[in-house]
Amino acid sequence: MGSMFRHICSQSVKFTAYLLILTVVLFAARQLASAQSYDIVILHGRVMDPETGLDAIRNVGIQGKKIVAISAEPMQGKTVIDATGLVVAPGFIDLHSHGQDEENYRYKAMDGVTTALELEKGVWPVASWYAEREGKALINYGASSGQIPVCMAVMHDTGSWLPRDKVITDTPTAAQQEQILADIEEGLRQGGLGIGMGLAYTPRESPADILKVFQLAARTKEPIFVHVRNPGGLTPGVVDSLQEMIADAAITGASVHVVHINSMANKLTPLALQMIRGARTRAIDITTEAYPYIAGATALESDVFGSGWQQKLDITYSDLLWVETGERLTEESFNRYRKTGGKVILFTNTEEMVRRAMADSMVIIASDGTITDGKGHPRSAGTYARVLGVYVREQKVLTLMEAIRRASLAPAQRLEAFTPQMKHKGRLQVGADADIDVFDPNIVIDKATFQQPAQYSYGFRYVLVSGKPVVRDGKVDESTLPGSAIRAH
């Protein structure tokens, strides 16, 4: 009996010693982890990751271009960002950003955008476009192989940004159409992020021509980003236009993304969204996007303002704002400016339709913006802050997590099957790219207006691209240019 007692005591002592050693080891490991020094540490922020659902006070450790630690434990870093009371979220990804220069990248960064992509209009030639930005960009950039610029080049259209003559008036010959397809495919080989199409601007491209583009997209396994043919409720209108896209996707198996659905559908936005959702439930790979404004913008010289534009758009001259001067147009000024060409803002939508689009969980947030010498549409500078400030905080149309998801994870997921780089963006997780927004959800708001569009958004305290601050203490920081190219495959 005594020996058994001694054996039990001996085992108890060993177990106690084991527990003590384990406690010491765990404590030492915890201390070592907390003592590790990262390049950048973001402390005490409300970390929100839309993929895992994480929404908690955490510290974030960044090494180089990657997030390497997310923990409630203390951290040390060479640079420390105190995010107490602030949201820490994945950087926003704008699928529809025409402004692709230093001026626009500054506005994007101040609006929480870490990746801005020109996917609707696209570019041509693709390789030289990327080369021009290498090592010179504040944020990440990329573009599709553009049907519009290819058509303009092949058909010798004299327009600068959008077609204004040959592409509008002349039907492409069989040889020209063959060259258009060949050039688009060459743009894909050069790294173009899918195919950009603007059917409202290339009216002589027949349904058969466009079906060939879808066949090309299906064969190369690249997505199509399309501005559909016609807006509004007339016939032809947005219903016919969406039916063309859905049918072509079903016939070919190509992926299609319909841009700015609310500005194409206007009063028919609920029906348009119903059509897209119906197609998705039947395994058609189709998505869409919207921006949070009641007005769009385009070139006055384009075919959008061809014969019957007032009936098609359901607006008149006074619903147009000439960007260069800020004046509302009359019949006389419309005719005069249409000859010279330039940007015009179209007030075609209603706040109710904007809210419908913002409330729909299927709709990705995108800006469709560009600013030139301080002039343009306010969406160019304020899209994401407006969603967060107006539609999340003020109107409660969607939750904060949902807004973050549709500005970051959703666009990343739309592209990641075609662009492996995007598998590491749109998330705030260990192993993800350190493209990060730190903002105050209580004050974030857009400042850009239709009269004064060139105004930075307010409330983004820090924005990091590849682990480098491009917004620091609420101000643009151009001491480094960490933006990198996003290419297909």
Phi, psi and omega per residue, in radians:
M1 nan -0.724 3.140
G2 -1.145 -0.696 3.135
S3 -1.160 -0.636 3.103
M4 -1.121 -0.695 3.136
F5 -1.115 -0.774 3.131
R6 -1.100 -0.641 3.128
H7 -1.129 -0.744 3.137
I8 -1.121 -0.748 3.129
C9 -1.096 -0.722 -3.138
S10 -1.085 -0.782 3.124
Q11 -1.121 -0.648 3.126
S12 -1.118 -0.716 3.110
V13 -1.116 -0.734 -3.141
K14 -1.114 -0.725 -3.137
F15 -1.134 -0.721 3.112
T16 -1.107 -0.729 3.117
A17 -1.102 -0.698 3.118
Y18 -1.067 -0.787 3.123
L19 -1.082 -0.689 3.137
L20 -1.124 -0.781 3.122
I21 -1.100 -0.772 3.132
L22 -1.050 -0.731 3.112
T23 -1.076 -0.761 3.132
V24 -1.098 -0.763 -3.135
V25 -1.095 -0.808 3.136
L26 -1.097 -0.717 3.109
F27 -1.098 -0.753 -3.140
A28 -1.116 -0.719 3.129
A29 -1.104 -0.723 3.119
R30 -1.116 -0.729 3.116
Q31 -1.142 -0.680 3.119
L32 -1.114 -0.737 3.136
A33 -1.106 -0.731 -3.117
S34 -1.266 -0.422 -3.125
A35 -1.464 -0.306 -3.137
Q36 -1.053 2.374 -3.109
S37 -1.785 2.145 3.100
Y38 -1.687 2.909 3.066
D39 -1.117 -0.815 3.115
I40 -2.385 2.401 3.034
V41 -2.158 2.277 3.039
I42 -1.861 1.996 -2.993
L43 -1.798 2.465 2.883
H44 1.100 0.394 3.120
G45 -1.526 2.823 3.016
R46 -1.443 1.666 -3.059
V47 -1.396 2.181 -3.089
M48 -2.195 2.054 3.104
D49 -2.063 1.959 -3.034
P50 -1.222 -0.300 -3.129
E51 -1.418 -0.790 -3.132
T52 -1.583 -0.276 -3.088
G53 1.468 0.082 3.113
L54 -1.022 2.243 3.084
D55 -2.597 1.527 -3.020
A56 -2.758 2.819 3.071
I57 -1.282 2.082 -3.092
R58 -2.516 2.883 2.993
N59 -1.885 2.531 -3.076
V60 -2.138 2.218 3.104
G61 -1.861 2.295 -3.092
I62 -2.103 2.267 3.060
Q63 -2.187 2.085 -3.090
G64 1.103 -2.176 -3.083
K65 -1.715 0.079 -2.989
K66 -2.123 2.667 2.922
I67 -1.417 2.136 -3.073
V68 -2.027 -0.187 3.137
A69 -2.701 2.401 2.982
I70 -2.373 2.069 -2.989
S71 -2.726 2.735 2.992
A72 -1.445 -0.199 -3.119
E73 -1.338 2.709 3.110
P74 -1.051 2.631 3.102
M75 -2.386 2.720 3.043
Q76 -2.161 2.555 3.138
G77 -2.610 2.776 3.078
K78 -1.100 -0.659 3.031
T79 -2.124 2.289 -3.112
V80 -2.074 2.230 3.071
I81 -1.925 2.069 3.096
D82 -1.479 1.916 -3.104
A83 -1.831 0.416 3.118
T84 -0.981 2.191 3.140
G85 1.409 0.042 -3.095
L86 -1.986 2.759 3.049
V87 -1.591 2.394 3.037
V88 -1.992 2.012 -3.000
A89 -2.345 2.817 3.027
P90 -1.121 2.542 3.134
G91 -1.083 2.585 -3.068
F92 -1.394 2.591 -3.097
I93 -2.097 1.981 -3.109
D94 -1.696 1.921 -3.130
L95 -1.308 -0.195 -2.954
H96 -2.427 1.305 -3.065
S97 -2.196 1.789 -3.118
H98 -1.268 -0.546 -3.119
G99 -1.277 1.860 -3.058
Q100 -2.210 1.051 3.116
D101 -2.613 3.112 -3.061
E102 -0.996 -0.767 -3.120
E103 -1.017 -0.866 -3.084
N104 -1.240 -0.609 3.132
Y105 -1.093 -0.577 3.099
R106 -1.129 -0.797 3.123
Y107 -1.120 -0.673 3.125
K108 -1.096 -0.832 -3.130
A109 -1.021 -0.745 -3.142
M110 -1.233 -0.177 3.084
D111 -1.840 0.209 3.067
G112 1.493 0.110 -3.108
V113 -1.515 2.158 3.098
T114 -1.841 -0.276 3.081
T115 -2.413 2.110 -3.134
A116 -2.098 2.163 -3.026
L117 -2.134 2.368 3.077
E118 -1.686 1.565 -3.015
L119 -1.906 -0.379 -3.122
E120 -1.356 -1.127 -3.117
K121 -1.287 -0.650 -3.108
G122 1.249 -3.050 -3.083
V123 -2.399 2.884 3.038
W124 -2.866 2.327 -0.116
P125 -1.245 2.573 -3.033
V126 -1.267 -0.817 -3.045
A127 -1.051 -0.770 -3.117
S128 -1.210 -0.570 3.097
W129 -1.073 -0.809 3.112
Y130 -1.126 -0.732 -3.098
A131 -1.067 -0.617 -3.122
E132 -1.115 -0.407 -3.050
R133 -1.834 -0.150 -3.088
E134 -1.006 2.123 3.107
G135 1.282 0.138 -3.058
K136 -2.160 0.138 -2.984
A137 -1.888 2.380 3.099
L138 -1.238 -0.620 -3.115
I139 -2.225 2.999 3.122
N140 -1.215 2.610 -3.021
Y141 -2.495 2.800 3.090
G142 -3.113 2.888 -3.083
A143 -2.679 2.733 3.052
S144 -1.525 2.940 2.966
S145 -1.416 2.005 -2.870
G146 -1.623 2.129 3.062
Q147 -1.099 -0.661 -3.113
I148 -1.121 -0.970 3.141
P149 -1.127 -0.521 3.070
V150 -1.152 -0.823 3.101
C151 -1.015 -0.741 -3.132
M152 -1.098 -0.698 -3.126
A153 -1.226 -0.801 -3.091
V154 -1.162 -0.660 -3.048
M155 -1.713 0.069 3.067
H156 1.025 0.763 3.055
D157 -1.247 2.491 -3.070
T158 -1.584 0.025 3.120
G159 -1.144 2.718 3.140
S160 -1.652 -0.914 -3.120
W161 -1.791 -0.760 3.095
L162 -2.240 2.784 3.138
P163 -1.043 2.551 3.097
R164 -2.358 -0.145 -3.141
D165 -2.554 -1.481 -2.972
K166 -0.985 -0.762 -3.121
V167 -1.174 -0.487 3.141
I168 -1.434 -0.675 -2.987
T169 -1.692 -0.440 -3.000
D170 -1.910 2.370 3.014
T171 -1.383 2.229 -3.139
P172 -1.093 2.401 3.070
T173 -1.229 2.958 3.111
A174 -1.041 -0.686 3.132
A175 -1.174 -0.713 3.117
Q176 -1.142 -0.726 3.130
Q177 -1.117 -0.655 3.081
E178 -1.109 -0.707 3.130
Q179 -1.202 -0.657 3.099
I180 -1.035 -0.825 3.129
L181 -1.111 -0.718 -3.132
A182 -1.120 -0.720 -3.132
D183 -1.204 -0.700 3.084
I184 -1.049 -0.772 3.135
E185 -1.128 -0.661 3.090
E186 -1.100 -0.667 3.075
G187 -1.073 -0.620 3.072
L188 -1.151 -0.718 3.117
R189 -1.117 -0.472 3.139
Q190 -1.465 0.075 3.062
G191 1.837 0.110 3.132
G192 -1.010 2.417 -3.089
L193 -1.439 1.243 -3.106
G194 1.451 -2.852 -3.066
I195 -2.048 2.197 3.047
G196 -1.643 2.350 -3.140
M197 -2.381 2.428 3.077
G198 -2.247 1.453 -2.995
L199 -1.190 -0.408 3.077
A200 -1.194 -0.348 -3.077
Y201 -1.815 -0.149 3.111
T202 -2.192 1.136 -2.956
P203 -1.150 -0.315 -3.120
R204 -1.508 -0.080 3.021
E205 -1.317 2.005 -3.049
S206 -1.346 2.867 3.033
P207 -0.949 -0.628 3.102
A208 -1.155 -0.682 3.088
D209 -1.075 -0.765 -3.089
I210 -1.225 -0.595 3.064
L211 -1.039 -0.637 3.091
K212 -1.124 -0.629 3.092
V213 -1.151 -0.705 3.081
F214 -1.108 -0.672 3.096
Q215 -1.106 -0.686 3.068
L216 -1.096 -0.776 3.136
A217 -1.079 -0.725 3.139
A218 -1.160 -0.712 -3.114
R219 -1.170 -0.681 -3.119
T220 -1.559 -0.067 -3.129
K221 1.008 0.816 3.106
E222 -2.090 2.580 3.132
P223 -1.417 2.806 3.037
I224 -1.971 2.328 3.081
F225 -1.994 2.006 -2.880
V226 -2.248 2.354 2.864
H227 -1.598 1.897 -2.985
V228 -1.181 2.964 -2.948
R229 -1.094 -0.911 -2.936
N230 -2.306 2.505 3.091
P231 -1.669 3.005 2.883
G232 1.290 -2.930 -2.963
G233 -1.776 0.031 3.089
L234 -1.305 3.059 3.028
T235 -2.074 2.034 0.027
P236 -1.285 2.612 -3.134
G237 -2.670 -2.716 -3.036
V238 -1.187 -0.549 -3.141
V239 -1.126 -0.872 3.101
D240 -1.035 -0.704 -3.085
S241 -1.155 -0.744 3.095
L242 -1.180 -0.657 3.103
Q243 -1.056 -0.674 3.095
E244 -1.064 -0.783 -3.103
M245 -1.178 -0.745 -3.129
I246 -1.147 -0.742 3.135
A247 -1.111 -0.792 -3.126
D248 -1.113 -0.665 3.095
A249 -1.153 -0.710 3.135
A250 -1.169 -0.691 -3.103
I251 -1.177 -0.729 -2.993
T252 -1.746 -0.422 -3.012
G253 1.465 0.152 3.133
A254 -1.277 2.715 3.051
S255 -1.593 2.410 -3.117
V256 -2.369 2.418 3.083
H257 -2.119 2.100 -3.114
V258 -1.613 2.116 -3.060
V259 -1.428 2.767 3.086
H260 0.466 1.182 -3.044
I261 -1.090 -0.603 -3.085
N262 -1.233 -0.551 3.140
S263 -1.425 -0.257 3.037
M264 -1.568 -0.689 -3.064
A265 -1.520 -0.530 -3.118
N266 0.917 -2.038 -3.086
K267 -1.168 -0.311 -3.140
L268 -1.672 0.314 -3.130
T269 -0.955 -0.793 3.111
P270 -1.035 -0.695 3.125
L271 -1.184 -0.741 3.140
A272 -1.072 -0.749 3.108
L273 -1.143 -0.628 3.093
Q274 -1.119 -0.706 3.122
M275 -1.099 -0.791 -3.117
I276 -1.155 -0.741 3.135
R277 -1.124 -0.696 3.111
G278 -1.075 -0.739 3.111
A279 -1.110 -0.709 -3.130
R280 -1.108 -0.685 -3.134
T281 -1.190 -0.279 3.101
R282 -1.854 0.484 2.967
A283 1.232 0.348 2.990
I284 -1.459 2.281 -3.113
D285 -1.466 1.477 -3.104
I286 -2.349 2.389 3.101
T287 -2.359 3.048 3.139
T288 -2.662 3.051 -3.071
E289 -2.554 2.946 3.069
A290 -2.745 2.762 3.015
Y291 -2.054 2.701 -2.961
P292 -1.585 0.925 -3.126
Y293 -2.426 2.679 -3.122
I294 -1.512 -0.010 -3.111
A295 -2.250 2.596 3.017
G296 -1.890 -2.979 3.120
A297 -2.715 2.589 3.089
T298 -2.846 -3.002 3.118
A299 -1.587 2.289 -3.088
L300 -1.145 -0.491 -3.119
E301 -1.384 -0.113 -3.061
S302 -1.318 3.003 -3.107
D303 -1.272 -0.145 3.025
V304 -0.970 -0.555 -3.124
F305 -1.834 0.546 3.011
G306 -1.286 -2.985 -3.080
S307 -0.938 2.303 3.079
G308 1.428 0.279 -3.067
W309 -1.067 -0.606 -3.108
Q310 -1.135 -0.681 3.129
Q311 -1.267 -0.743 -3.118
K312 -1.100 -0.756 -3.072
L313 -1.590 -0.210 -3.122
D314 1.022 0.764 3.091
I315 -2.473 3.048 3.077
T316 -2.341 -3.014 -3.022
Y317 -0.976 -0.734 -3.064
S318 -1.225 -0.186 3.074
D319 -1.508 0.062 -3.141
L320 -1.895 2.362 3.112
L321 -2.043 2.113 3.131
W322 -1.362 2.017 -2.987
V323 -1.051 -0.695 -3.037
E324 -1.062 -0.631 -3.060
T325 -2.040 -0.289 -3.077
G326 1.435 0.075 -3.104
E327 -1.453 2.607 2.968
R328 -1.417 2.504 -3.010
L329 -1.516 2.714 2.960
T330 -2.051 3.057 3.101
E331 -1.032 -0.713 -3.123
E332 -1.148 -0.855 -3.115
S333 -1.214 -0.556 3.072
F334 -1.036 -0.880 -3.117
N335 -1.118 -0.640 -3.122
R336 -1.217 -0.843 -3.108
Y337 -1.247 -0.495 3.131
R338 -1.133 -0.532 3.103
K339 -1.236 -0.661 -3.119
T340 -1.441 -0.606 -3.127
G341 1.517 2.610 3.127
G342 2.776 3.097 -3.066
K343 -1.433 2.472 3.107
V344 -2.399 2.517 3.086
I345 -1.770 2.345 -3.067
L346 -1.979 2.073 3.092
F347 -1.579 1.560 -3.020
T348 -1.967 -0.203 -2.946
N349 -1.999 3.111 3.089
T350 -2.190 2.742 3.128
E351 -1.087 -0.605 3.121
E352 -1.067 -0.727 -3.139
M353 -1.225 -0.605 3.066
V354 -1.095 -0.786 3.125
R355 -1.081 -0.678 3.107
R356 -1.030 -0.773 -3.137
A357 -1.181 -0.744 -3.131
M358 -1.153 -0.518 -3.087
A359 -1.398 -0.298 -3.041
D360 -1.454 2.088 -3.059
S361 -1.131 -0.285 -3.128
M362 -1.382 -0.360 -2.961
V363 -1.520 2.138 3.049
I364 -1.365 2.559 3.076
I365 -1.529 2.260 3.093
A366 -2.606 2.743 -2.947
S367 -1.723 -0.644 -3.010
D368 1.031 0.644 -2.952
G369 -1.905 2.700 2.926
T370 -2.767 2.474 3.055
I371 -2.154 2.359 3.114
T372 -2.207 2.042 -3.123
D373 0.912 0.742 3.067
G374 1.406 0.089 -3.101
K375 -2.114 2.480 -3.122
G376 2.824 -2.651 -3.116
H377 -1.791 2.473 -3.118
P378 -1.064 -0.381 3.107
R379 -1.056 -0.420 -3.123
S380 -1.108 -0.524 -3.050
A381 -1.991 -0.380 -2.918
G382 -2.179 0.116 -3.008
T383 -0.936 -0.911 -2.979
Y384 -1.338 -0.669 3.064
A385 -1.151 -0.563 3.116
R386 -1.184 -0.743 3.079
V387 -1.026 -0.819 -3.091
L388 -1.195 -0.702 -3.058
G389 -1.440 -0.775 -3.048
V390 -1.550 -0.913 -2.962
Y391 -1.546 -0.334 3.030
V392 -1.653 -1.078 -3.002
R393 -1.302 -0.833 -3.015
E394 -1.440 -0.880 -3.034
Q395 -1.701 -0.253 3.114
K396 0.957 0.681 3.093
V397 -1.265 -0.561 3.068
L398 -2.545 2.797 -3.104
T399 -1.378 2.875 3.104
L400 -1.083 -0.796 3.139
M401 -1.083 -0.688 3.140
E402 -1.153 -0.713 3.108
A403 -1.106 -0.749 3.109
I404 -1.093 -0.743 3.132
R405 -1.035 -0.789 -3.051
R406 -1.373 -0.178 3.064
A407 -1.766 -0.207 -3.049
S408 -2.306 -1.195 -3.066
L409 -1.145 -0.776 -3.080
A410 -1.056 -0.840 3.078
P411 -1.130 -0.614 3.090
A412 -1.100 -0.771 3.140
Q413 -1.170 -0.538 3.106
R414 -1.117 -0.523 -3.031
L415 -1.777 -0.344 -2.876
E416 -1.157 -0.439 3.085
A417 -1.189 -0.421 -3.102
F418 -1.847 -0.351 -3.027
T419 -2.377 1.612 -3.053
P420 -0.961 -0.466 3.119
Q421 -0.980 -0.549 -3.044
M422 -1.315 -0.185 3.068
K423 -1.177 -0.307 -3.116
H424 -1.861 0.138 3.133
K425 -2.079 2.878 3.141
G426 1.341 0.121 3.127
R427 -2.241 2.698 2.982
L428 -2.094 1.465 -3.037
Q429 -2.503 2.783 3.015
V430 -1.066 2.272 -3.105
G431 1.693 -0.258 3.119
A432 -1.366 2.762 3.046
D433 -1.101 2.511 -3.122
A434 -1.464 1.032 2.953
D435 -1.737 1.861 -2.878
I436 -2.410 2.432 3.007
D437 -1.884 2.396 3.008
V438 -2.173 1.952 -3.029
F439 -2.444 2.815 3.125
D440 -1.678 1.918 -3.086
P441 -1.200 -0.268 -3.112
N442 -1.470 -0.283 -3.085
I443 -2.284 -0.184 -3.072
V444 -1.021 2.338 -3.067
I445 -2.874 2.681 3.043
D446 -1.432 2.545 3.087
K447 -1.970 -0.320 -3.115
A448 -1.180 2.426 3.118
T449 -2.235 2.988 3.096
F450 -1.162 -0.518 3.109
Q451 -1.440 -0.603 -3.130
Q452 -2.335 1.400 -3.044
P453 -1.315 -0.424 -3.028
A454 -1.508 1.119 3.114
Q455 -2.301 2.256 -3.118
Y456 -1.127 2.537 2.988
S457 -1.155 2.786 -3.069
Y458 -2.083 2.391 3.025
G459 2.066 -0.266 3.058
F460 -1.470 1.920 -3.069
R461 -1.428 -0.764 3.101
Y462 -2.394 2.452 2.972
V463 -2.332 2.188 -3.117
L464 -1.957 2.396 3.024
V465 -2.144 2.096 -3.097
S466 0.918 0.678 3.085
G467 1.379 0.143 3.129
K468 -2.019 2.272 3.114
P469 -1.181 2.193 3.006
V470 -1.899 -0.257 2.899
V471 -2.237 2.209 -3.102
R472 -2.321 2.183 -3.111
D473 0.936 0.669 3.069
G474 1.358 0.228 -3.139
K475 -2.285 2.582 3.106
V476 -1.080 2.365 3.101
D477 -2.128 1.851 -3.120
E478 -1.817 0.405 3.123
S479 -1.184 -0.433 2.988
T480 -2.261 2.742 3.114
L481 -2.179 1.390 -2.996
P482 -1.470 -0.017 -3.105
G483 -1.062 2.407 -3.140
S484 -2.211 2.843 -3.079
A485 -1.317 2.390 2.991
I486 -1.859 2.031 -3.096
R487 -2.150 2.815 3.068
A488 -1.275 2.450 3.020
H489 0.828 nan nan
